[in-house]
Amino acid sequence: RGLAMGGAFFAGSSGPVAAKPCTISGFVQISQGVVKKGDEGAVVFVLPQDSKNITERAPVAGLRPRDTEPEGNHRGLAILREMGAGHARADKDGKFKVTVPKQGKYFVLVISRGKTGDGADVGSAKQKIARFFENANDLIGTQKYQFSAETLSNDRKYDVSFE
């Protein structure tokens, strides 16, 4: 009995818990009047708030919603992966799935493909986004976007709707 307890005790105190990947999945939709539909081509970025791994910012060409899907070896995607970020595009139904390498605090940036905004600049959001990308204004352009801070400890659902 003591051995079992001792084993359980030591197993629990062997140091920090291993980093566990987390997946955010959900859908991005746009409203056209009363009709809601998937925002095909919307882009989703999950960016680590703890940005110690940022050695350079990602170029935005190929990552914007209206760009064609980037190749797997795209330089911007490689830079994002290196810093522990994730990226996805919404499919024809608006569904997406992004996996990041470990739990923690992240910024989630969703940029609509189907809805443009009023051009109003949300300064603090763009300043935070600019830490990760060469040109945050060019990345977002005139598209509507949503930017939020999230803590990921497990896989979770994340749905966005643009009016």
Order of alpha helices (4+ residues) and beta strands (2+ residues): alpha-beta-beta-beta-alpha-beta-beta-beta-alpha-alpha-beta-beta-beta
